[in-house]
Amino acid sequence: MSEKKAPLPRFIATDHMPPKMIRPNPQPSAPQPKAPQPSQGNNGGGK
C-alpha cells in the first residue's frame, strides 16, 4: 500500500504544476504547439 500511495501524491503534484506553467505561458506555449500542428495538416492535406 505504501508504494501505491507514493505514485498518487506524485501524480497530483504534476497535475498542479502543469496548470501553473500553462497559465503563465499560455501565449508562447499555444502559438508554438498550435502552429506546427495546423501547418502540417494544411500542407499535407492541401497538397
C-alpha positions in Angstrom: 0.0 0.0 0.0 2.9 2.3 0.7 4.1 2.0 -2.9 0.6 2.8 -4.3 0.3 5.9 -2.0 3.7 7.3 -3.3 2.6 7.5 -7.0 -0.7 9.1 -6.1 0.8 12.2 -4.5 3.4 12.4 -7.3 0.6 12.4 -9.9 -1.3 15.1 -8.1 1.9 17.3 -7.8 2.5 17.0 -11.6 -1.2 17.9 -12.3 -0.9 21.1 -10.2 2.5 22.0 -11.8 1.4 21.9 -15.5 -1.6 24.1 -15.0 0.6 26.8 -13.4 3.1 26.6 -16.2 0.5 26.6 -18.9 -1.3 29.6 -17.4 1.8 31.9 -17.1 3.0 30.8 -20.6 -0.4 30.5 -22.5 0.7 32.7 -25.4 4.2 31.3 -26.1 3.1 27.7 -25.5 -0.1 27.9 -27.5 1.3 29.5 -30.7 4.2 27.0 -30.8 2.3 23.7 -30.4 -0.7 25.0 -32.3 1.3 26.5 -35.2 3.2 23.2 -36.1 0.0 21.1 -35.9 -2.2 23.1 -38.3 0.8 23.8 -40.6 1.4 20.1 -41.2 -2.3 19.3 -41.6 -2.8 22.1 -44.2 0.4 21.4 -46.0 -0.1 17.6 -46.1 -3.9 17.7 -46.7 -3.9 20.6 -49.1 -1.1 19.2 -51.3 
